[in-house]
Amino acid sequence: MIYLDSAATTAVRREVLEAMWPYMTAEFGNPSSHHSLGEAAAQALKEARATIAQILGCRASEIIFTSGGTEADNLAIKGIALAAPRGRHIVTSAIEHEAVLESCDYLHRHHGFEITYLPVDRHGLISLDQATAAIRPDTTLCSIMLANNEVGAIQPIRELAEIAHAAGVPLHTDAVQAAGALDLNIGKLGVDALSLSGHKFGAPKGTGLLYLRGRLTIEPVLHGGGQERGRRSGTESVAGAVALAKALQLAEASRPESAQRLSQLRDDFIAAVLTAVPTAILTGDPIQRLPGSASFCFPGTSGEAVLLYLEQHEIICSSGSACAAGADRPSHVLLAMGLAPEVAQTAVRFTLSEGTTAEELNKVARTIRDAIQALTRRA
């Protein structure tokens, strides 16, 4: 099997399993308990938080453990907007993950917030001028993803943060797809809040975090025992936090070499697919894109039919966001980029991992050619 869907999820690393195993067995204490087992768990939680903070270049107190990227996005957007709003206006983009879009829609429907959705160009990139013009005196938050989960387009987050800060507005970024691929140093990004999901970089599903700049106040989304300094109630998953820290540590250690290698593989693969299928359309910016992300539309076919053909040949990929799997509507990301609905429905996404080889990708490119030829004859 050739697995090219790492944007949807990754396998848990062996080192991560080994690191978390003690806290699922002998060291099973509740970190809020005041006895030896609880104190051992609390210490493990503290060390995991410190490890993550060192990687992100922030304070340990600024890390909030969550159940994943969706909860982190919800907490950031609802929490910041409701805590101390200077107004009821939020700026986001038209190509955000559903966790961001639905959180904004909730604030609009239930709390009267007005949402401005920034458009993108045909490559999926936001205009800095349009972002500047969108911010108003009553804007209370900007939320722009670092890298898109469907087409891999990387946004100019540093510049967008500077624009937001010049107007006194905090900026949150959904960086779920960026771990292990891009530098997540908070000082370099300049963001005030950042969401991550562990299963995208070798930790188990159900693990995640929100970085929240210390000066920001936040209204909790989950209420209860006041864990995570009152910002996210619920007994922390110590094993999950340990796993998240270990996975992020491993991903960051291999990132420079891995990103360079995957970028070369990606570019060669894109060239091979466009040569094999001249009618194919590359989606996303050809340069400002994630190292392991290659996505195409194949006009005149069905994206689902292409996926089925590839899977029959033991090639696993996807048509876009796993969170929207099964939806019969075209991708909102591709529509925002200006693609016609009938073209958007032919989308196929390939996302590489550290184990992907050039030989595998050559086989995939040939199989894509065969798939398009077979499906075109059938049509």
C-alpha positions as CSV (number, residue, x, y, z in Angstrom):
1,M,0.0,0.0,0.0
2,I,1.1,3.5,-0.8
3,Y,-0.3,6.0,1.8
4,L,-0.6,9.6,0.5
5,D,-3.1,11.0,3.0
6,S,-1.0,12.2,5.9
7,A,-2.9,15.5,5.9
8,A,-5.9,13.4,7.2
9,T,-3.9,11.5,9.8
10,T,-0.6,9.9,10.5
11,A,0.4,6.7,12.3
12,V,1.5,7.0,15.9
13,R,5.3,6.9,16.1
14,R,6.8,4.0,18.1
15,E,8.8,6.4,20.3
16,V,5.5,8.2,21.1
17,L,3.8,5.0,22.1
18,E,6.7,4.1,24.3
19,A,6.7,7.6,26.0
20,M,3.0,7.5,26.8
21,W,2.7,3.9,27.8
22,P,3.7,4.3,31.5
23,Y,0.9,6.9,31.9
24,M,-1.7,4.5,30.6
25,T,-0.5,1.7,32.9
26,A,1.5,2.0,36.2
27,E,1.5,5.8,36.3
28,F,-2.2,6.3,35.9
29,G,-2.8,9.0,38.5
30,N,-5.0,12.0,38.1
31,P,-2.8,15.1,37.9
32,S,-5.1,17.0,40.2
33,S,-4.8,14.4,43.0
34,H,-2.6,15.2,46.0
35,H,-0.9,11.9,46.5
36,S,2.1,10.2,45.0
37,L,0.4,8.9,41.9
38,G,-1.3,12.2,41.2
39,E,1.9,14.1,41.8
40,A,3.8,11.9,39.4
41,A,1.1,12.6,36.8
42,A,1.3,16.3,37.4
43,Q,5.0,16.3,37.0
44,A,4.7,14.5,33.7
45,L,2.1,17.0,32.6
46,K,4.4,19.9,33.6
47,E,7.4,18.4,31.7
48,A,5.3,17.9,28.6
49,R,4.1,21.5,28.7
50,A,7.7,22.7,29.1
51,T,8.9,20.6,26.2
52,I,6.2,22.0,23.9
53,A,6.8,25.6,25.1
54,Q,10.5,25.3,24.3
55,I,9.7,24.1,20.8
56,L,7.2,26.9,20.2
57,G,9.3,29.6,21.9
58,C,6.7,30.6,24.4
59,R,6.1,30.2,28.2
60,A,4.8,26.9,29.5
61,S,1.8,28.7,31.1
62,E,0.7,29.7,27.6
63,I,0.0,26.1,26.5
64,I,-3.5,24.7,26.9
65,F,-4.0,21.0,26.3
66,T,-7.1,20.2,24.3
67,S,-8.7,17.1,22.6
68,G,-7.4,18.2,19.2
69,G,-7.4,21.0,16.6
70,T,-11.2,21.4,16.5
71,E,-11.4,22.1,20.2
72,A,-8.4,24.4,20.0
73,D,-10.0,26.4,17.2
74,N,-13.3,26.6,19.1
75,L,-11.6,27.7,22.3
76,A,-9.5,30.3,20.5
77,I,-12.3,31.9,18.5
78,K,-15.2,31.7,20.9
79,G,-13.0,32.2,23.9
80,I,-11.2,35.4,22.7
81,A,-14.3,36.9,21.1
82,L,-16.5,36.4,24.2
83,A,-13.9,37.3,26.9
84,A,-13.3,41.0,26.3
85,P,-14.6,42.0,22.9
86,R,-13.9,45.6,21.8
87,G,-16.6,45.0,19.3
88,R,-18.6,42.2,17.5
89,H,-16.6,41.8,14.3
90,I,-14.3,39.0,13.3
91,V,-12.1,38.7,10.2
92,T,-11.3,35.3,8.8
93,S,-10.8,33.8,5.4
94,A,-13.1,31.9,3.0
95,I,-10.9,28.8,3.0
96,E,-10.6,28.1,6.7
97,H,-11.2,24.7,8.2
98,E,-14.8,24.0,9.2
99,A,-13.8,24.2,12.9
100,V,-13.0,27.9,12.3
101,L,-15.9,28.6,10.0
102,E,-18.5,27.0,12.2
103,S,-17.2,28.7,15.3
104,C,-17.5,32.1,13.6
105,D,-21.0,31.1,12.4
106,Y,-22.0,30.2,16.0
107,L,-20.8,33.7,17.2
108,H,-22.8,35.3,14.4
109,R,-26.0,33.3,15.1
110,H,-26.0,33.4,18.9
111,H,-24.0,36.5,19.8
112,G,-24.6,38.9,17.0
113,F,-21.0,39.0,15.6
114,E,-20.5,40.2,12.1
115,I,-18.0,38.0,10.1
116,T,-15.9,39.2,7.2
117,Y,-14.6,36.4,5.1
118,L,-11.5,37.5,3.2
119,P,-11.4,36.2,-0.4
120,V,-8.4,34.4,-1.9
121,D,-6.8,34.5,-5.3
122,R,-6.7,31.5,-7.7
123,H,-3.8,30.1,-5.7
124,G,-5.5,30.2,-2.4
125,L,-3.6,33.2,-1.0
126,I,-5.0,36.2,0.9
127,S,-4.3,39.8,-0.2
128,L,-2.5,41.8,2.5
129,D,-4.3,45.0,1.2
130,Q,-7.7,43.3,1.5
131,A,-6.8,42.1,5.0
132,T,-5.9,45.7,6.0
133,A,-9.1,47.1,4.6
134,A,-11.2,44.5,6.4
135,I,-10.2,45.4,9.9
136,R,-12.5,47.9,11.6
137,P,-12.6,49.8,14.9
138,D,-14.9,47.1,16.2
139,T,-12.9,44.1,15.0
140,T,-12.1,41.9,18.0
141,L,-10.3,39.0,16.4
142,C,-8.6,37.9,13.2
143,S,-8.3,34.1,12.5
144,I,-6.3,33.0,9.5
145,M,-4.9,29.5,8.9
146,L,-1.2,29.1,8.5
147,A,-1.5,26.5,5.8
148,N,-4.5,25.1,4.0
149,N,-5.4,21.5,4.6
150,E,-6.8,20.9,1.0
151,V,-4.4,22.7,-1.3
152,G,-1.4,23.4,1.0
153,A,-1.3,27.1,0.4
154,I,0.8,28.9,3.0
155,Q,-0.4,32.3,4.1
156,P,1.8,35.3,5.0
157,I,1.0,35.0,8.7
158,R,3.8,37.2,10.0
159,E,2.6,40.1,7.8
160,L,-1.0,39.4,8.6
161,A,-0.2,39.5,12.3
162,E,1.6,42.8,11.9
163,I,-1.5,44.2,10.1
164,A,-3.8,43.0,12.9
165,H,-1.5,44.3,15.7
166,A,-1.2,47.7,14.1
167,A,-5.0,48.0,14.6
168,G,-4.8,46.5,18.1
169,V,-6.4,43.2,17.1
170,P,-5.1,39.7,18.1
171,L,-4.5,37.1,15.5
172,H,-5.2,33.4,15.8
173,T,-3.9,30.9,13.4
174,D,-5.0,27.3,12.7
175,A,-1.6,25.6,12.3
176,V,-2.9,22.1,12.3
177,Q,-1.3,21.2,9.0
178,A,2.0,23.0,9.6
179,A,3.6,20.9,12.4
180,G,6.7,19.1,11.1
181,A,6.5,21.1,7.9
182,L,6.9,24.8,8.9
183,D,8.7,26.7,11.6
184,L,6.2,27.2,14.5
185,N,8.2,29.6,16.5
186,I,5.8,32.0,18.0
187,G,8.2,34.9,17.9
188,K,8.7,34.5,14.2
189,L,5.0,34.0,13.4
190,G,4.0,36.9,15.6
191,V,0.6,35.3,16.4
192,D,-1.4,35.6,19.6
193,A,-3.0,32.1,19.5
194,L,-2.1,28.9,17.6
195,S,-3.9,25.6,17.3
196,L,-2.3,22.2,16.8
197,S,-3.6,18.6,16.5
198,G,-1.4,15.7,17.5
199,H,-2.6,13.1,15.0
200,K,-1.2,15.1,12.2
201,F,2.4,14.6,13.3
202,G,2.6,11.2,14.9
203,A,0.7,11.5,18.2
204,P,-2.7,9.7,18.9
205,K,-6.0,11.1,17.8
206,G,-7.7,13.1,20.6
207,T,-4.6,15.2,21.5
208,G,-4.0,18.8,20.7
209,L,-3.2,22.2,22.1
210,L,-3.8,25.9,22.0
211,Y,-1.1,28.4,22.5
212,L,-2.5,31.5,24.0
213,R,-0.4,34.6,24.5
214,G,-0.3,35.4,28.2
215,R,-1.8,38.8,28.1
216,L,-5.0,37.6,26.4
217,T,-8.1,36.7,28.5
218,I,-10.3,33.9,27.3
219,E,-13.8,32.7,28.1
220,P,-13.8,28.9,28.7
221,V,-15.8,26.8,26.3
222,L,-15.8,23.8,28.8
223,H,-16.7,24.5,32.4
224,G,-16.1,22.3,35.4
225,G,-13.2,21.7,37.7
226,G,-11.0,24.6,36.4
227,Q,-8.1,22.6,35.0
228,E,-5.6,24.2,32.7
229,R,-5.6,27.4,34.9
230,G,-9.3,27.7,34.5
231,R,-9.2,27.9,30.7
232,R,-10.2,24.3,29.8
233,S,-11.9,22.2,32.4
234,G,-11.7,18.4,32.4
235,T,-9.1,16.0,33.8
236,E,-6.1,16.2,31.5
237,S,-5.0,13.2,29.5
238,V,-1.5,12.9,30.9
239,A,-0.6,10.1,28.4
240,G,-2.0,12.3,25.6
241,A,0.1,15.3,26.7
242,V,3.2,13.3,26.9
243,A,2.6,11.8,23.5
244,L,1.9,15.2,22.0
245,A,5.2,16.6,23.4
246,K,7.2,13.7,22.2
247,A,5.7,13.7,18.7
248,L,6.2,17.5,18.3
249,Q,9.8,17.1,19.5
250,L,10.5,14.4,16.9
251,A,8.7,16.3,14.2
252,E,10.7,19.4,14.8
253,A,14.0,17.6,15.0
254,S,13.5,16.1,11.6
255,R,11.7,19.1,10.0
256,P,14.5,20.9,8.2
257,E,15.8,17.8,6.3
258,S,12.3,16.3,5.9
259,A,10.9,19.6,4.5
260,Q,13.7,19.9,1.9
261,R,13.3,16.3,0.8
262,L,9.5,16.4,0.6
263,S,9.6,19.6,-1.3
264,Q,11.8,18.0,-4.0
265,L,9.6,14.9,-4.1
266,R,6.5,17.1,-4.3
267,D,7.8,19.2,-7.2
268,D,8.9,16.1,-9.2
269,F,5.6,14.4,-8.6
270,I,3.6,17.5,-9.6
271,A,5.7,17.7,-12.8
272,A,5.1,14.0,-13.5
273,V,1.3,14.2,-13.0
274,L,1.0,17.3,-15.2
275,T,3.0,15.6,-17.9
276,A,1.1,12.3,-17.6
277,V,-2.3,14.1,-17.6
278,P,-2.0,17.4,-19.6
279,T,-5.6,18.4,-18.7
280,A,-4.9,18.2,-14.9
281,I,-5.1,21.5,-12.9
282,L,-2.7,22.0,-10.0
283,T,-4.5,23.6,-7.1
284,G,-2.8,25.9,-4.6
285,D,0.2,28.1,-5.0
286,P,3.0,26.3,-6.9
287,I,5.6,27.8,-4.6
288,Q,4.0,28.9,-1.3
289,R,2.7,25.4,-0.4
290,L,3.4,22.8,2.2
291,P,6.4,20.5,1.4
292,G,4.4,17.3,1.1
293,S,1.2,18.7,-0.5
294,A,0.2,18.1,-4.1
295,S,-3.4,18.5,-5.2
296,F,-5.1,18.5,-8.5
297,C,-8.4,18.7,-10.4
298,F,-9.0,16.3,-13.3
299,P,-11.7,18.0,-15.4
300,G,-14.1,15.6,-17.2
301,T,-13.8,12.9,-14.5
302,S,-15.1,12.3,-11.0
303,G,-12.8,12.8,-8.1
304,E,-14.4,9.9,-6.2
305,A,-14.0,7.6,-9.3
306,V,-10.3,8.5,-9.4
307,L,-9.9,7.8,-5.7
308,L,-11.7,4.4,-6.1
309,Y,-9.4,3.5,-9.1
310,L,-6.3,4.4,-7.1
311,E,-7.4,2.5,-4.0
312,Q,-8.0,-0.6,-6.2
313,H,-4.3,-0.3,-7.1
314,E,-3.4,0.1,-3.4
315,I,-2.9,3.9,-3.5
316,I,-4.5,5.7,-0.6
317,C,-5.3,9.4,-1.0
318,S,-8.3,11.7,-0.6
319,S,-10.5,14.2,-2.3
320,G,-9.9,16.9,0.3
321,S,-10.6,17.5,3.9
322,A,-11.3,14.3,5.9
323,C,-13.7,16.3,8.0
324,A,-15.9,16.8,4.9
325,A,-15.7,13.2,3.6
326,G,-19.0,12.0,2.3
327,A,-20.3,15.5,1.4
328,D,-21.6,15.7,-2.1
329,R,-21.0,19.4,-2.4
330,P,-17.9,20.9,-4.0
331,S,-15.1,22.0,-1.7
332,H,-15.6,25.5,-0.3
333,V,-11.9,26.0,-0.6
334,L,-11.8,25.3,-4.4
335,L,-14.9,27.4,-5.0
336,A,-13.3,30.3,-3.2
337,M,-10.3,29.9,-5.4
338,G,-12.6,30.5,-8.4
339,L,-12.9,26.9,-9.7
340,A,-16.3,26.0,-11.2
341,P,-18.3,23.5,-9.1
342,E,-18.1,20.7,-11.7
343,V,-14.3,21.1,-11.8
344,A,-14.0,21.3,-8.0
345,Q,-15.8,18.0,-7.7
346,T,-12.9,16.3,-9.6
347,A,-10.3,17.2,-6.9
348,V,-7.8,14.7,-5.6
349,R,-5.3,15.5,-2.8
350,F,-2.0,13.7,-2.3
351,T,-0.1,14.4,0.9
352,L,3.4,12.9,1.4
353,S,5.1,11.7,4.6
354,E,8.7,11.1,5.6
355,G,8.5,7.5,4.4
356,T,7.3,8.4,0.8
357,T,9.8,7.5,-1.9
358,A,10.4,8.7,-5.5
359,E,9.7,5.2,-6.8
360,E,6.3,5.2,-5.1
361,L,5.4,8.6,-6.6
362,N,6.5,7.5,-10.1
363,K,4.1,4.6,-9.8
364,V,1.3,6.8,-8.5
365,A,1.8,9.2,-11.5
366,R,1.5,6.3,-13.9
367,T,-1.6,5.0,-12.2
368,I,-3.2,8.4,-12.3
369,R,-2.6,8.5,-16.0
370,D,-4.2,5.1,-16.4
371,A,-7.1,6.1,-14.2
372,I,-7.9,9.2,-16.2
373,Q,-7.6,7.3,-19.5
374,A,-9.9,4.5,-18.2
375,L,-12.5,6.9,-16.8
376,T,-12.4,9.1,-19.9
377,R,-13.1,6.1,-22.2
378,R,-15.9,5.0,-19.9
379,A,-17.5,8.5,-20.0
